Amino acid sequence: MSRTKPVAELTREEAAEELNALAQEIAVHDAAYYQEDAPRISDGDYDALRQRNGDIEARFPDLIRDDSPSERVGAAPVQGFAKVTHSVPMLSLGNAFDAEDIDDFILRVRKFLTLGEGQELLLTSEPKIDGLSASLRYENGVLVRGATRGDGRVGENITENLKTVSGIPHTLPEGAPEVAEVRGEVYMSAEDFDALNERQKSSGKAEFANPRNAAAGSLRQLDATITATRPLRFFAYAWGEMSDLPAQTQSGMVGLFAAWGFAVNPEFRVCSGAQELLAHWQDIEARRALLGYDVDGMVYKVDALDYQNRLGFVSRAPRWAIAHKFPAEQATTVLQDIDIQVGRTGALTPVAKLQEVTVGGVRVSNATLHNADEIARKDIRIGDTVVVQRAGDVIPQIVRVVDDARPTGTVPFAFPEMCPACGSPTTRDLREDGETDVVLRCTGGLACEAQARERLKHFVSRQALDIEGLGNKQIDDYWAAGLVRGPDDIFTLRARYTDDPPDFWRYTSGARDKIGTLKDSVVKLFDAIDQRRDIALDRFIFALGIRHVGETTARILARHFKTLAAFQEGGAALAPEGGETREALENIDGIGRTLVDALQQFFAVDENRAMLEALVAAGVAPSPLAESENSGALSGKTIVFTGTLETVSRAEAKARAEMLGARVAGSVSAKTDIVVAGPGAGSKRKKAEELGLTILDEQAWLELAEKS
């Protein structure tokens, strides 16, 4: 049936008829993609079908069908795989895009390690495969589990599928560690991909869009015999848990992987500095099309494992590795419109609506425009022909306007002075440096529906509460139906609607005894919500969506306050200027005034304090973070570093203290336990002496850290 009529103009009868057709059509495409691994339409066309279905359901919630695509949470085959919690998280890498970024990376590493000019720093270099990350766990030499990366902390058990992949041994030779977790990338070569598509074509099945999609679909199969028919390969390049590290370098470990029977990348190199890294990058970039498999850059790692251990991690990425991306692929298309979206913090973000185009194998119809200043600087106008690229091969962005193709009559884009969602005035914040921020923000706060709704989406996002069955689509639906307006409403859904659910939560067909009763999917949602009443305090704080509070700072705050009650009490006690609570927070390494200002402003809003109280009343009780497993002399201590450190860098000293369970502060107070004072220590050492605190020189500190 024709779907050209806008959803807003559909009659009730037309909506019901179209929802029936969409349910059947999407079910066919789901089966083709997830069960047969042979998609019949593009991802963009499939997404358009689901979007149309969702838009109609949002307008006519009482017409939602029992077999609605929106009732199916996630991909059916994926639900068949058990969850796996990685013993060592599979973290991501920071990105570099030019030679200057690589120089900065090496400089940061050398500075952190306090390496002199004459001290050698070896790094490994290898192609960054465009595939799917996997982790393989061996116990006593036998492959016992294979898992996807997932969100980095929890993946899916695909052991039997991975056993069919070329380059993955089922057993390790004698002498391998008792526990050995080998990690790498599953991919499909260009030659194998072409051959697979020829088979698909000859048998009348749809061809795959690209090798990565083909590999992904193959690993999704619940039936491992189907995966076995697909020509998948594996390159090993990293590891997770190891009961014993049998080598002292990255290159040594990769050499062992090869000896154990794993396929490793033949382009792997050890380089002595930026010049050699860049030469290798240029060589691979020039031969990129001839490698036989898709790559999107190079990965550089510090070779010495003792250096890697010292460098550690920052947030969700290692300090000792970086990905140097190849130039993004570009395409030309037409900018059809500019949509202004309002985020949870009130930020107005312009999004380009494009005539759909394929960029780097991905169909793109939206692109980021960043902010009003960016639009003005590039003079981007609706109707322009523009060059689009996927930034870092991920986020589409407009590179430039094709001036010669600009149609007559276009006008510069006027950014709204009022919020498009609620009509409140917009403003730009004044930064600490006295400059005006580039981002325009709605001043409506929680009175702005868009902000409140986006805040709810953040609250249930994967890094926050991660409630299964409650994502962006459901938040939009439940908001439209009036079921939720704040985070606390989520935790009262069962109590409010079990006995009198809205019609779209009831069975309307099927077994007679089920007609009118609560759907199983809704009961599962209620159970998933209940499981999140007890969640780690840092994830809960992050879920609140407080401006400037990311995952790392949420963890710092959770360790400082320890309980939700203390967080509420401390936040309410924050004064705009000065005060003991403010001073204590600003004194914590990694916090700072900007974040404390954001906390103070959050707790100054009556609705925010009331929301926290309502969550507690609804039975939400976040768990304190586990104390550091380290029980040495530094665990739980507050340390201040002052003066010049001569053996290690200040950054390494702080990182080492935190690894040993200590808290690093920026200033001395009566709550400080240890002051490490190097040459040049001034007022901080003097204050420590006045307070009678323990003062250590650098050597004494290193000895204490070694013992801990």
C-alpha positions in Angstrom: 0.0 0.0 0.0 1.1 3.6 -0.5 2.8 5.3 2.4 3.1 8.8 1.0 0.4 10.2 3.2 1.7 11.9 6.3 1.0 10.1 9.5 -0.7 13.3 10.9 -3.3 13.0 8.1 -4.2 9.3 8.5 -7.7 8.3 9.5 -8.1 5.8 12.3 -9.1 3.1 9.7 -6.2 3.9 7.5 -3.8 3.7 10.5 -5.1 0.3 11.5 -4.8 -1.1 8.0 -1.2 0.2 7.6 -0.1 -1.1 11.0 -1.4 -4.5 9.9 0.6 -4.3 6.7 3.7 -3.0 8.4 3.7 -5.8 11.0 3.6 -8.4 8.3 6.2 -6.8 6.1 8.7 -6.1 8.9 8.3 -9.7 10.2 9.3 -10.9 6.8 12.4 -8.7 6.7 13.3 -9.7 10.3 13.2 -13.4 9.4 15.3 -12.7 6.3 18.0 -10.8 8.2 18.2 -12.6 11.5 17.3 -16.2 10.6 18.3 -16.5 7.0 21.0 -13.9 7.2 19.9 -12.6 3.8 18.5 -9.1 4.0 16.1 -8.1 1.2 16.2 -4.3 1.7 18.8 -1.8 2.8 19.2 -0.8 6.4 17.9 2.7 5.6 14.7 1.3 4.0 14.2 -1.1 6.9 14.7 1.7 9.4 12.1 3.8 7.5 9.5 1.0 7.9 10.1 0.8 11.6 10.0 4.6 12.0 6.7 4.7 10.1 5.3 2.0 12.3 6.4 3.8 15.5 5.0 7.2 14.3 1.6 5.7 13.7 1.6 3.9 17.0 2.5 7.1 18.8 -0.5 8.8 17.3 -2.8 5.9 17.8 -1.5 4.0 20.9 -4.8 2.1 21.3 -4.2 0.5 17.9 -0.8 -1.1 18.8 -1.0 -4.7 17.8 0.1 -7.8 19.7 2.4 -8.6 16.9 3.7 -5.1 16.6 7.4 -4.7 15.7 7.7 -2.3 18.7 6.7 -5.2 21.0 9.7 -7.2 19.9 12.6 -5.9 22.0 16.0 -6.4 20.3 16.9 -8.9 17.6 15.3 -12.3 18.2 18.5 -14.4 17.5 20.6 -12.3 19.9 18.1 -13.1 22.7 19.1 -16.7 22.2 22.7 -16.1 23.4 23.6 -16.0 27.1 25.2 -12.9 28.5 28.9 -13.0 29.4 30.5 -10.5 31.8 34.1 -9.9 30.7 36.6 -10.5 33.6 38.7 -7.7 32.0 36.6 -5.1 30.2 37.0 -4.8 26.4 37.6 -1.1 26.2 37.8 1.2 23.2 40.7 3.2 21.8 41.2 7.0 21.5 41.5 8.2 17.9 44.2 10.2 16.1 43.7 11.7 12.6 47.0 13.3 11.7 50.8 13.4 12.4 50.4 16.0 15.1 48.0 13.8 17.0 50.6 11.0 16.9 53.4 13.4 18.1 51.1 14.4 21.0 50.3 10.8 21.9 54.0 9.9 22.1 54.8 13.1 24.0 52.1 12.3 26.6 53.4 8.7 27.0 57.0 9.9 27.4 56.0 12.6 29.8 53.9 10.2 31.9 56.8 7.7 32.1 59.4 10.5 32.6 61.5 9.2 29.7 64.5 11.2 28.8 65.4 12.0 25.2 68.0 9.2 25.0 65.6 6.6 26.4 64.1 4.4 23.7 60.3 3.9 23.4 59.3 1.1 21.1 55.7 0.9 19.8 53.8 -1.7 17.8 51.9 -0.9 14.6 49.2 -3.0 12.9 46.2 -2.5 10.7 42.9 -1.8 12.4 40.6 -4.4 11.0 37.0 -3.4 10.2 35.3 -6.4 11.7 33.8 -7.6 15.0 35.8 -7.9 18.2 35.7 -11.3 20.0 37.2 -12.7 23.2 38.2 -16.4 23.5 38.7 -17.9 27.0 40.9 -21.0 27.4 41.2 -23.0 30.6 43.8 -25.7 30.9 44.5 -25.3 27.2 40.9 -25.9 26.1 38.6 -23.2 24.5 35.7 -23.0 27.0 34.0 -19.7 25.9 33.9 -17.2 23.1 32.1 -13.9 23.5 31.3 -10.7 21.6 32.5 -7.4 22.8 29.0 -6.2 23.6 29.1 -2.9 25.6 32.7 -3.6 26.7 31.7 -5.1 30.0 28.9 -7.6 29.0 28.9 -9.5 25.7 27.1 -12.5 24.3 28.2 -16.1 24.4 28.8 -17.3 20.8 31.3 -20.1 21.6 30.0 -22.6 19.1 30.0 -20.1 16.3 33.5 -18.9 17.0 34.7 -22.6 16.9 33.9 -22.6 13.2 36.1 -19.6 12.4 39.4 -20.0 10.6 42.4 -18.9 12.7 41.0 -19.9 16.1 42.5 -23.0 17.6 40.3 -25.2 19.9 43.2 -26.1 22.1 46.5 -24.4 23.1 49.8 -26.2 23.3 51.4 -27.4 26.5 52.9 -24.6 28.5 50.2 -22.0 27.8 48.8 -20.3 30.9 46.2 -22.1 32.9 43.7 -19.3 32.1 44.4 -17.5 28.8 41.9 -15.1 27.3 42.9 -14.2 23.7 41.2 -11.3 21.9 41.0 -10.2 18.3 38.8 -9.4 15.3 36.5 -11.6 13.2 36.3 -10.5 9.6 35.7 -11.7 6.1 38.2 -11.2 3.3 37.3 -9.4 0.1 37.8 -12.5 -2.0 35.6 -14.7 0.3 33.0 -11.9 0.5 32.8 -11.8 -3.3 32.5 -15.6 -3.5 29.8 -15.6 -0.8 27.8 -13.0 -2.7 28.1 -15.0 -5.9 26.6 -18.0 -4.1 23.9 -15.8 -2.7 23.1 -14.5 -6.1 23.1 -17.9 -7.8 20.7 -19.3 -5.2 18.4 -16.3 -5.6 19.2 -14.8 -2.2 19.9 -11.2 -1.5 23.6 -10.1 -1.6 25.3 -8.6 1.5 26.2 -4.9 1.5 29.8 -5.3 2.7 32.1 -7.7 4.4 31.5 -6.4 7.9 27.8 -6.8 7.6 28.2 -10.3 6.2 30.5 -11.3 9.1 28.1 -9.8 11.6 25.1 -11.6 10.2 27.1 -14.9 10.2 28.0 -14.6 13.8 24.4 -13.9 14.8 23.2 -17.3 13.8 21.8 -19.5 16.6 22.6 -22.5 14.4 26.4 -22.8 14.3 26.2 -25.0 11.3 25.1 -21.9 9.3 28.1 -19.9 10.6 30.3 -22.8 9.6 29.3 -22.3 5.9 30.5 -18.7 6.0 34.2 -18.0 5.3 35.0 -16.1 8.5 38.6 -15.4 9.7 40.2 -14.2 12.8 43.3 -12.1 13.7 44.5 -12.2 17.3 46.1 -9.0 18.7 45.3 -8.7 22.4 44.3 -10.5 25.6 42.2 -10.2 28.7 42.6 -12.3 31.8 45.9 -14.3 31.9 46.8 -16.4 34.9 50.5 -15.8 33.9 51.9 -13.4 31.3 54.4 -15.5 29.2 56.0 -12.5 27.5 57.2 -9.0 28.5 56.2 -7.1 25.4 53.2 -6.6 23.1 55.2 -8.0 20.2 56.3 -11.0 22.3 52.6 -11.8 23.1 51.6 -11.5 19.5 54.5 -13.9 18.6 53.2 -16.3 21.1 49.7 -16.2 19.7 51.1 -17.2 16.3 53.0 -20.1 18.0 49.8 -21.2 19.7 48.1 -21.5 16.3 46.2 -18.2 16.0 46.3 -16.2 12.8 48.1 -12.8 13.4 48.3 -9.9 11.0 51.4 -10.2 8.8 51.6 -6.4 8.6 52.4 -6.2 12.4 55.5 -4.1 13.0 57.6 -2.8 15.9 58.6 0.9 15.4 61.0 3.1 17.3 59.2 6.5 17.0 56.6 8.7 15.3 58.5 8.8 12.0 58.5 5.0 11.6 54.8 4.8 12.7 53.8 7.3 10.1 55.9 5.6 7.4 54.0 2.3 8.2 50.7 4.2 8.2 51.4 5.7 4.7 52.6 2.3 3.4 49.4 0.5 4.5 47.1 3.4 3.4 48.7 3.3 -0.1 48.2 -0.5 -0.2 44.8 -0.5 1.6 42.8 -1.7 -1.4 45.3 -4.6 -2.0 45.3 -6.0 1.5 42.4 -8.3 0.8 40.4 -7.2 3.9 38.8 -3.9 5.1 40.8 -1.7 7.4 40.0 1.8 8.6 43.3 2.8 10.2 46.3 1.6 12.2 46.6 0.8 15.9 49.7 1.8 17.8 50.6 0.4 21.2 53.5 0.8 23.6 55.5 -2.4 23.3 56.8 -2.9 26.8 54.2 -4.4 29.1 55.7 -2.9 32.2 55.2 0.5 30.6 51.6 -0.4 29.7 50.9 -1.3 33.3 52.4 1.9 34.5 50.4 4.0 32.0 47.1 2.3 32.8 43.8 3.6 31.6 41.9 6.9 31.5 38.1 6.6 31.5 37.3 3.8 29.0 40.5 3.7 27.0 44.2 2.8 27.6 46.8 5.5 27.8 49.3 3.2 26.0 47.4 2.7 22.7 45.7 4.8 20.0 44.0 4.3 16.7 45.3 6.4 13.7 42.4 6.5 11.3 42.6 6.7 7.6 41.0 9.6 5.8 37.2 9.3 5.8 35.4 8.5 2.6 33.2 11.3 1.2 30.1 11.7 -0.9 28.1 14.6 -2.3 24.4 15.1 -1.6 21.7 17.8 -1.1 20.8 19.4 2.3 17.0 19.2 2.3 16.4 20.7 5.8 18.0 21.6 9.2 16.2 20.2 12.2 16.9 21.7 15.7 16.9 19.0 18.4 16.8 19.8 22.1 18.9 17.6 24.4 18.6 16.8 28.1 20.8 19.7 29.2 18.8 22.1 27.0 21.5 22.2 24.2 20.1 23.1 20.8 21.8 20.8 18.3 21.3 21.3 14.5 20.9 18.1 12.5 21.2 18.1 8.7 18.5 16.2 6.9 20.1 14.9 3.7 19.0 13.3 0.5 20.1 9.8 1.3 23.5 8.9 0.1 26.0 6.0 0.6 29.2 7.0 2.4 31.8 4.3 3.1 29.3 1.5 2.6 26.7 3.1 5.0 23.5 4.8 3.9 23.4 8.3 5.4 20.4 10.6 5.7 21.3 12.7 8.7 24.6 14.5 9.6 25.8 16.6 12.5 26.1 20.4 12.1 27.5 20.9 15.6 26.3 24.4 16.5 25.1 27.7 15.1 28.7 29.1 14.8 29.6 26.1 12.6 26.7 26.6 10.3 27.5 30.3 10.0 31.3 29.7 9.5 30.7 27.2 6.6 27.6 29.3 5.4 25.5 26.1 5.1 22.1 26.7 3.6 19.0 24.6 3.0 19.1 23.5 -0.6 22.9 23.4 -0.8 24.8 20.6 -2.4 27.2 19.5 0.3 30.2 17.1 0.8 29.5 14.6 3.5 32.0 12.3 5.3 31.7 9.9 8.2 33.9 11.5 10.9 36.3 8.8 12.2 34.3 6.5 9.8 31.4 6.7 12.3 29.5 10.0 12.7 28.4 11.7 9.5 29.3 15.3 9.1 29.2 18.0 6.5 32.7 18.9 5.3 31.9 21.8 3.0 29.4 23.4 0.6 29.8 23.0 -3.1 29.5 26.7 -3.9 29.1 26.4 -7.6 26.0 24.2 -7.2 24.2 26.6 -4.8 20.7 27.3 -6.2 19.5 30.9 -6.5 17.3 32.3 -3.7 18.9 30.4 -0.8 19.2 32.4 2.4 21.6 32.1 5.4 20.1 29.8 8.1 18.7 31.7 11.1 19.2 29.8 14.3 16.1 30.1 16.6 16.1 32.6 19.4 13.4 30.7 21.1 13.4 26.9 22.0 11.5 25.1 19.2 10.2 22.6 21.7 8.8 24.9 24.5 9.2 28.5 23.3 11.5 29.5 26.1 14.3 32.0 25.3 17.7 30.5 24.4 21.0 31.7 25.8 24.7 31.0 25.7 26.6 30.2 29.0 29.5 32.2 30.1 32.6 30.0 30.5 35.2 30.2 33.3 37.6 31.9 30.9 35.1 34.7 30.4 34.2 33.7 26.8 30.7 32.9 25.7 30.0 29.2 25.0 29.2 28.3 21.4 26.2 26.2 22.4 22.8 27.8 22.6 20.6 26.4 25.4 16.9 26.4 26.2 16.2 28.2 29.5 13.0 26.3 30.1 14.6 23.6 32.3 12.3 20.7 33.2 9.3 22.8 32.0 10.7 22.1 28.5 9.1 18.8 27.4 12.0 17.9 25.1 14.5 18.3 27.9 12.4 16.2 30.3 11.9 13.5 27.7 15.6 13.3 26.7 16.6 13.2 30.4 14.4 10.1 30.7 16.1 8.5 27.7 19.5 9.2 29.3 18.2 7.8 32.6 17.5 4.4 31.0 20.4 4.3 28.6 22.9 1.5 28.5 25.6 3.2 30.5 23.0 4.4 33.1 20.2 2.1 34.4 20.1 -0.1 31.2 16.5 -1.3 31.7 15.8 -4.1 29.2 12.8 -3.3 27.2 12.8 0.4 27.9 14.7 2.3 25.3 14.2 5.6 23.4 11.2 4.3 21.5 9.4 3.1 24.6 10.1 6.4 26.4 8.6 8.3 23.5 5.6 6.0 23.5 5.0 6.1 27.2 5.4 9.9 27.3 2.9 10.3 24.5 0.5 8.1 26.5 1.1 10.1 29.7 2.5 7.1 31.6 5.9 8.7 32.5 7.0 12.2 33.1 10.0 11.7 35.5 12.4 8.9 36.5 10.4 8.0 39.5 7.3 7.3 37.3 9.3 4.4 35.8 9.5 2.6 39.2 5.8 3.0 39.9 4.5 1.6 36.6 3.7 -1.8 38.0 1.9 -0.4 41.0 -0.1 2.0 38.9 -1.1 -0.1 36.0 -1.1 -3.8 36.8 -4.8 -3.8 37.6 -5.8 -1.2 35.1 -3.3 -1.2 32.3 -3.7 1.0 29.2 -5.3 -0.8 26.2 -2.1 -1.1 24.3 -0.6 -3.2 27.2 -3.5 -5.7 27.0 -3.9 -8.8 24.8 -6.4 -8.2 22.1 -6.1 -11.5 20.4 -4.9 -15.0 21.0 -6.1 -17.4 23.7 -9.5 -16.4 25.1 -8.4 -16.4 28.7 -5.7 -13.9 27.8 -7.9 -11.3 26.1 -7.8 -8.1 28.2 -5.0 -9.3 30.5 -1.5 -7.8 30.8 0.9 -8.7 28.0 3.9 -10.9 28.9 6.2 -8.3 27.4 4.9 -5.8 29.9 5.3 -8.2 32.8 8.9 -8.7 31.7 9.4 -4.9 31.6 8.1 -4.6 35.1 10.5 -7.3 36.3 13.4 -5.6 34.5 12.6 -2.3 36.2 12.5 -4.0 39.6 16.0 -5.4 39.0 17.3 -1.9 38.6 16.1 -0.7 42.0 19.4 -1.8 43.4 22.1 -0.5 41.0 25.7 0.7 41.6 25.7 4.3 43.0 28.0 5.6 40.2 25.7 4.4 37.5 22.7 6.0 39.3 24.5 9.3 39.6 25.4 9.2 36.0 21.8 8.4 35.1 20.6 11.6 36.7 22.0 13.5 33.7 23.7 16.2 35.7 25.6 18.5 33.4 29.4 17.8 33.2 28.9 14.5 35.2 30.2 11.7 33.0 30.8 8.1 33.9 34.3 8.8 35.4 33.2 11.7 37.5 30.1 9.9 38.6 32.4 7.1 39.9 34.5 9.7 41.8 31.4 11.2 43.3 30.1 7.8 44.3 33.4 7.0 46.1 33.4 10.3 47.8 29.8 10.3 49.1 29.5 6.5 49.4 25.7 6.5 49.8 22.7 8.1 48.0 21.6 9.7 51.3 25.1 11.3 51.7 25.0 12.5 48.0 21.6 14.1 48.6 22.7 15.7 51.8 26.0 16.9 50.4 24.4 18.3 47.2 21.7 20.1 49.1 24.4 21.7 51.3 26.4 23.1 48.4 26.5 26.9 48.4 27.1 29.0 45.2 30.4 30.2 46.7 32.5 28.8 49.5 31.4 26.3 52.2 33.0 23.2 53.6 31.1 20.8 51.3 32.1 22.8 48.2 35.7 23.0 49.3 35.9 19.3 50.0 34.5 18.5 46.5 36.7 21.0 44.7 39.7 19.5 46.5 39.1 16.1 44.8 41.4 15.4 41.9 39.2 15.1 38.7 36.3 17.3 40.0 36.9 21.0 39.8 34.8 24.1 40.1 32.8 23.7 36.9 31.4 20.3 37.9 30.7 21.5 41.5 28.8 24.5 40.1 26.7 22.0 38.0 26.0 20.0 41.1 25.0 23.0 43.1 22.7 24.2 40.3 21.1 20.7 40.1 20.3 20.6 43.8 19.1 24.2 43.8 16.1 23.1 41.7 13.2 22.0 43.9 12.0 19.5 41.3 15.3 17.7 41.2 15.4 17.2 45.0 11.8 16.1 44.9 12.6 13.6 42.1 15.4 12.0 44.2 13.1 11.7 47.2 10.4 10.2 45.0 12.9 7.6 43.7 13.8 6.6 47.2 10.1 6.4 48.1 9.6 4.1 45.1 12.2 1.7 46.5 15.3 2.7 44.5 18.3 2.0 46.7 21.6 2.3 44.9 24.5 0.2 46.2 27.7 1.8 47.4 30.8 1.0 45.3 32.8 -1.9 46.6 35.9 -0.8 48.5 39.2 -1.3 46.7 40.3 -5.0 46.8 43.7 -3.6 47.7 44.1 -3.7 51.5 47.5 -2.2 51.7 48.8 0.8 53.5 47.3 3.2 50.9 43.8 1.9 50.6 41.3 4.5 51.6 44.0 7.2 52.3 43.8 10.7 51.0 47.1 11.8 49.4 48.4 15.2 48.1 51.4 15.5 45.8 53.3 18.8 45.9 56.6 20.0 44.6 58.7 18.4 41.9 58.8 14.6 41.5 62.1 13.5 40.0 61.7 9.7 39.5 58.2 9.4 38.2 55.8 12.0 36.7 53.0 13.6 38.7 50.5 11.9 36.4 52.0 8.4 37.0 52.2 9.0 40.8 48.5 9.9 40.9 47.5 7.0 38.7 49.6 4.6 40.9 48.0 5.9 44.1 44.5 5.5 42.7 45.3 2.0 41.6 46.3 1.2 45.2 42.9 2.4 46.5 44.0 5.9 47.6 42.2 9.2 46.9 44.2 12.0 45.4 43.4 15.5 46.5 44.6 18.8 45.1 45.0 20.7 48.4 45.9 19.9 52.0 43.3 19.8 54.8 42.8 18.1 58.1 41.4 15.1 56.2 44.6 14.6 54.3 46.5 11.4 55.3 49.8 11.7 53.4 51.6 14.6 51.7 54.3 13.6 49.2 56.6 16.6 49.0 59.3 16.9 46.4 61.8 19.8 45.9 60.1 23.1 45.6 57.1 22.2 47.9 55.8 25.4 49.4 52.6 26.4 51.1 51.1 22.8 50.9 54.1 21.4 52.8 53.9 24.2 55.3 50.2 23.6 56.0 50.9 19.9 56.3 53.5 20.6 59.0 51.1 22.9 60.8 48.5 20.2 60.8 50.9 17.5 61.9 50.3 15.3 58.8 52.5 12.5 57.5 55.0 14.0 55.0 57.0 11.7 52.7 59.7 12.5 50.2 59.5 10.8 46.8 61.7 7.8 47.7 59.7 7.1 50.8 56.5 7.3 48.8 57.8 4.9 46.2 58.8 2.4 48.8 55.4 2.7 50.5 53.7 2.2 47.1 55.8 -0.8 46.4 54.9 -2.4 49.7 51.2 -1.7 49.1 
